[in-house]
Amino acid sequence: MPEDAAAIDPLMHGLRSKGLKKGSVSLVGAVAIGLAATAPAYSLTGALGHGAEESGYQLPIVFILAVIPMYFVALAYKHLTDAAPDAGTVFTWGSKAIAPHIGWMGGFALMLSSILAGVGAAGILTNAAAVWLGMDTAPVWFHLIVATVFILLTTWLVARGAEESSRATLILTILQYGGLALFAVIMLVAVFRGHEGPDAHSFSWEWFNPFAIHDFSGLLGGFLVAIFIFWGFDASLAMSEETTGTSAQAGRSGVTAILITVATYVIFSVAALAYAGIDPNSPTSLTNAANIDDVFTTLASQSIGTRGAMIAALVVGVSAFSATMSTVMPTARGLLSMATYRALPGRFGSVSEVSATPKFATWVIGLTSLAIYCTLDVISDSVVADSVYSVGISIMLYYSVVAVSSVVYFWRTAFRSWRTAMGQVILPGIGALVLIPVGIVEAYLMADPTTGSGGSILGIGTAFIIGVFGLVVGVVLMAIWNLKAPGFFRGQTLPRERS
């Protein structure tokens, strides 16, 4: 969008300060938070194999198609951040533009997404730790110990403050992108030298042909996986009250993050497909049962050897670590915002005078993630797979709330020029029209036990129980709080507003 577009984004009124420290996060740090939250190494190792299983060699074009509605949502984020640089993001915007109940559920869906992503990251990290220790099959007690240390450590670091957290995130982001670039180059060099897997196909521009996708289920399955790995660019925007510069500059950080992310995923997926292939019967394939949950480590082991597997495990661990920090930070601030406007108990609205960070909300998120991980590690056949699939529905819910909020809030003023109409209303509206039905279809598909890990409870897929039941819990909690403190839901603390 042009530089002068920010000047015509009409501001929302009635927003409250929350005691956060302005300037504690640099603009570069904000972009790094968005990149770290998408967690390319962690996301690819947990989702690339499942995406290849769904979409085959058309995975690169599926990634590009999936990012289109996400980019439209990123435009909505950009303009809404300019109009209301509030730490509550989707909660605040949905409440102001649409209705308090919609905003509340959007905020809860954001929290649920972050918690489930943290659970998946813990699963990835336990796999990486097992590789480092040379364990072929790690026992449950090992998973629980590693996940507990991981979640408590990341939560503690986030609770220390945004300034320290953003610096650590920037360093970790540089490390994981460097690792990804190195492995992509190694795989491409091996392909050029003819050292690819025995069942891999040579690169073809047909991989970028959307009409070559074999069927709708292949497109949809790959799309759902892609939604998971692109998610997280908005993490930087929840830090807008703490980011240096103007709200317009903070808003652009999310758009920048998603553009860098899609380029990374497309390049790496092409390299991986050309090097390893997708034949499930091949021991070196992305879709082989032994590789599908941890393809990054597998690819590194094939291309470099045992030392490569250990380096890959380290890179994935770094990615999971930075991703968890980058999702806990904005989510804690979302809960802080909800409490500030009396949509949650006041205890969530406390900010540490020393670190200027919402410590109570941060620890609630961390401990909830730990409790869910411990439960899933017992009942789920694959914590990683169930987290990848189940988190998609809550992501699409709150992204849809953001897109619709942009359409509704800017409707009266956007059509003064075609640029603002496209960025504030038309493209976000298209994004919502794509994400809403896809979210409904995903919820339906997740009820099938074959989705995700293949586990089930009473014949219902574990992924469905995690994703949909989590949102049902949110509806129940909202109803309880509505009875206890109805002021917010009556529009008294955060009244509706149009541009």
N, C-alpha and C positions, 0 to 999 in steps of 0.2 A: 504494500500500500504506500502511497506517496507520503512525504514528510508532513504535508499540511493536513492530512486526513485526521491526525490526532486533534487538531484545533477545533474540529466540528463534531467531536464525540461529546454529546451533552452529558454533564456530570450528574450522578445520582446524589441525592441529599439524605441527610439524617444518619450518615455513617459515623461510627464512634472509634476513637483511638483505643488501643488495647494494651498500651504500655510496652510495645515492641520497639526495638532500637533501630531508628532510621540510619541507613548507611552501613550497617553491619555486614551486608552482602554486596559485593561488587557486581557490575553488569556481567563481567566474564564469569564470575562465580555463579550468577543466576543461570546462565546458559549451561554451565557445568552441572548444576543441580538437575536441570531438565534432561541432559544427556545421561547423567548417572542414574536417574530414575528409570529411564528406558532400559538401562543395564544391558548393552548389546551382547557382551560375552555371556552373561547369565541367561538372557532371553534366548539367544541363539542355541546355546547348549541344551536348554530345556524344551525348545519349541521347533527348532529347524527340522529335526527328524520327523516330528508329528506333521509339520507343514508339508514336507516332501511326501509323506505317506498319503496325505489328502490330495495334493495338487500335482504331484509328480514333477516333471521338468518344467512345468509352467509356473512353478513357485515364484520366480523373479517377477513375472507380470502380475501375479496375484498380490505380491507385496506392493507393487506400484498402484494397483487398483484399490487396495485396502487403504492406502495412505491418502487417497483423494478425499473421502469424507472426513478423515482425521484432520487433514489440512484445512478443510472448511470449518471444522470445529475450532482449530487453532486461530483462524481469523476472528471467530466469535470471542474467543478468549482475549485476543489482542485488543479488540475494541471495548469489551466489557472491563478489562483491566484499566484501560485508559479512562473510562467513565467512572469506575468505582474500584480503585486499587485497594481492595479489602482482603484480608487474610482468609475470609470465609469463602471466597470465590463462588463456586456453584451454589452453596447454601445462600449466600447473600444475594446473588443475582437472581436465582430462582424465586426467592421470597419476595424481592422487590418487584420483579417484572411479571411473575405469573401468579403465585399464591404461596402463603407460608408453608402449607403442607407439602407442596411440591419442592420448595427449597429445602425443607427439613429432610425429605427422603433423598434428595440429591446429595446433601452433606453426608448422610448416613452411608449412601452407596460409595462415596469417595473413601470414607473411613474403612468400609468393608473391603474395597478393592486393595487398599494399602495393606491391610492386615493379611489378606490372602496372598498378596505378592510377597510379603515378608515371610510367610509360611513357606511358599515355594522357594524363596531364596535360601532359607534354612535347609530345605531338602537338597538343593543344589550344593550347598556348602558341605553338608555331611558326606555327599558323594565325593567331593573334591578331597576332603580330609581322608577318606578311605583310600583314595588313590595314592596320596602322599605316604600313607602308612603301609601300602602294599596289601590291603585287605580286599580280597575278591568279593566277599559277602560280609558286610558289616552287621553286627547284631543290633537289636533294638536299643539296648542300653547305650551303645556307642552313639547312635543317632540322637538320643535324648540328651546325652551329655554335651555333644558338640553343638546341637541346636540351642541348648540353654545358655551356654557360654556365649555363643554368637549373638543371640537376641538381646541378652542382658548387656553385653558390651556395646553394641550399636546404640541401644536405647540410652545408656549412660553417656556416650559421646554426644548424642543429639541434645540431651538435657543440659550439657555444659554451655550451650549457646550457639546461635546461628553463625557467628563469625568464625569460631573454630571449626564448626561442622562444615561450612562451605569451603574453607581452605583444604580440609582433609578430603572433601569430595572432589575438588579440582585436581588434586594430586592423584587420587585413585582413578579418576576419569582418564587422565593422560596415560596412566599405566595400562588400563584395559584397552584403550583404543590403539596404543602402541602394540600390544600383544595381538590384537585382532589383525592389524595391518601386517604384522610379521607373518602370521600363519596364512593369511590370504596370499601373500607373495610366495611363500614356500609351496603352497598347493598349486598355484598357477605355474610356477617354474617347473614343478614335477609334471604337470599336464603337458607343457610345451616340450618336455624331454621324453614324453611317452611313458611316464612312470605312474600313470593313474591306475585306479582300481580296475580289475579285469572285466567287470560288468558295467563300467561307467560309459556313458555316451559322450561323444565329442560335442563341444560347445556348438550351439546353433542359435541363430537369431529367432528361430521358431519358439524358443523359450520365452520370448517377449511378445508373442502373438496371442492376444486374448481369445481369439476364435479357435485356438488349438486346445483350449481347456476341455478335457474329455467329457465332462458333464457338470450339471449344476451342483451336485453334491461335492464334487472336487473343488469347485470355486468357493462354495460356502464353507467347507471344512478348512480350506487354506485361509479364507478370510477371517474366520474365527480365531485361528492361531495368530494371524497377523495383527489382529486387534490387540491381542495380549502383548506382543513384542513392541508395538508402537506406543502403547500406553505409557505415560509418565512424563511426556514433554511439558505438561501443565504444572508439574511440581514447582518449577521456578516461579510461576505466577502467584502462587500462594505466599511467596516471600516478598511480594511487591511493596508491602509496608516497610520492609527492612532493606530494600534494594536502593543503591545509590542512583541518582539521576531522576528523570521524570517518569511518570506513570506510563507514558507512551513508549519510552525506552525499555521499561520493564516488560511491557506487553509484547514487544518484539522478540524477547528472549525465547518464548515458547515456539514461535514460528521458526526461528533460527534453529532451535534444537530438533524440531521434527524434520526439517530439510536435511540436516546433517545425518540424522538417523536413517532416513530412507536410502540415502546414497550408500551408507555403510552396509545395510542389510542386503541390498541388491548385489553389490560387489561381492560380498562374502558368500552369499547363497550361490551365485554363479560359480565361484571358485570351488565350493564344496560339492556341488552337483557334478561338475566336470571331473573332479578328482575321485569322488567316492561312489557316485551313482545312487540308484534307488531300488536296486533289486533286493527284496527282503531276504532272499536265500543266500546272498553274498555276505561273508563275514566282515567285509570292509564297507558295506553299504550304510547310508544314512538311516535307512528304514529297517535294518536288521534288529531283531528284538533285543539283542545285547547292547546295541549302540543307541537306540532311538531316544532314550532319556538323557543321554550325556554325549552328544555328538562331537562337541568341541574337544574333549579329552581323547575321544576315539580318533578323530582326524589328526590330532597332534601326535598321537602314538604311532599312527601309520606313516606319517610323513617324516617324523624325526626319530621316533623310537621311545624307549622308556623315559628318557630325560625330557622329551617333548611332552609326554603325558603329564609329567610332574609340573612342568612349566605351565601347561594349559590349566591344570588343576589350580595352580596359584592365581592365574589370570581370572579364572571363573570365580574363585574365592574372593578376589579383590572386587570383581564386578558385583557379586551378591552382597558384599559388605557395603559398598558405596550405594547400591540400589536401595538397600534397607534404610540407610541413613537418609537418603534423599526422598523416600516416601514417608518416613515417620515425621520429618520436619514439617512439611506442609499439612499433613493430616492433623498433627497436634495443633497447628494454628487454625485449622478449620474448626476443631472442637472449641478452641479458645473463642473464636468468633461466635459460634452458636451460643456459648454461655454468656458472652457479652450482651447479646440481644435476648437473653433469657429463654433460649430454646433448649437449654440444658441446665443442670444444676450449677449453681454459682461456683462450686469448687473447681470446675473445668476452666473458669475464667481467671484463675490466679496466675500471675506472672512473677517469676523469681526476680528480686531486686538486684541480685548479683549477676546472673547470666542473661537477664531480660528474655527469658524463654519460658513457655508454659510447661513447667516440669511435671505437674500432676497429669495433664493430658498426655504428655509424652510417655510417662510410665504406664498409664492405663493402656495405651496402644501396644507398647512392648509386651506387657504381661498378658494381654489378650491374645497376641500373636503366639506367645509361648504356649498358652493353654490350648489353642486350636491345633498347633503343630503336634503337641503330645497326643491329643485325641486322634488326629488323622494318622499319625504314625502307627497307631494300633489298629485302626479300622480300614485304612486305605491300602490298596495294593501298590499304589504309586503316589506319594504326596505331590511330586512334581507334576505329573500328568493331570491329576484332579485339580491342582491349583491353577494350571494353565487354562483349563477349560472353564472351571467354575467362576473365575474372576471376570470373564468376558461379559457376563450379563450385567453385573454391577457397573462395569466400566461404561458399557453402552447406555445404561440408564442415566448416569450423571453427565456423560457427554451430551446426551440428547437434551437434558435439562438446560445445559449451557447454550446449546444451539438455539433452542426454542426461546430462551430468555433473551438472546440477542435479537431474534426476529421480533418478539413482542415489544421489547423496550425501545428499539430504534425505529419501529415501524413509521411513526409520525414524522420523523425528520430525515430518514435515510435517503429518500427519493429526491433530495435536492440535487444530487449528482449521481451519475451511473456508478462511479467508483465506490461511494459510500453505500449505495443500494446493493451492490454486489458483495462487498465485504461485510456489511452489517446484517443484511436480511436474506438476500437470494441464496448465496452460497451456504451460509449456516443452515438455512431452511432445507436445502438439498441434503446436507449432511444429516440432519435429523430424520428426513424421510428415508434415508438409507439405514441408519443405525437402529431406529425403532423397530421396524419389521424384522431385521436381522436378530435383534435381541430376543424378540418373541419366538422366532424359529429356533434360536439357540436353546432357550429354556425348554422347548418341546423336545429337542434332540437329546438334551442332557438327561432326560428321564430314562433313556435307554441305557442299560448297564454297560453296553459296549463303548460308550463315550467315556473318554478319560482312561482311568486305570483298569476299567472292567469290573470294578467292585460294585456291590449293591447292598442295600438294606431293604428287606421286604420287597425285593424285585425292582426297586427304584435305584437308578444309578447314583453312585456316591457324589459325582460332580453336580448333579441336580440338587441333591440334598444340601450340599455345601453352598452352592450359588443362590438357589431360589429360597431355601429355608432361611439363609442369612438375611435376605431382604424381608421375609415375613417377620422375622424377629424385629427388624427395624420398624415395621408398621405397628407391631404390638407396643414397642417402647414409645413410639410417637403418640399412640392413643393414650398410654398411661400418663405421659408428661402433659398431654393436652388436658386431661382431667385435673391434674395437680396444679398446673400453672398455665392457664389458657391465654394469658395476655399476648404472648407472641403469636399464637395462632389466630387471634382476633385482629392482628395487624397493629397492635399498640406499640410494640418496640421496634418494628421494622416495617413501616407501612408500604403498601404497593405504590409503584411510581412508573410513569411512562416518560419518554423523552419529549 
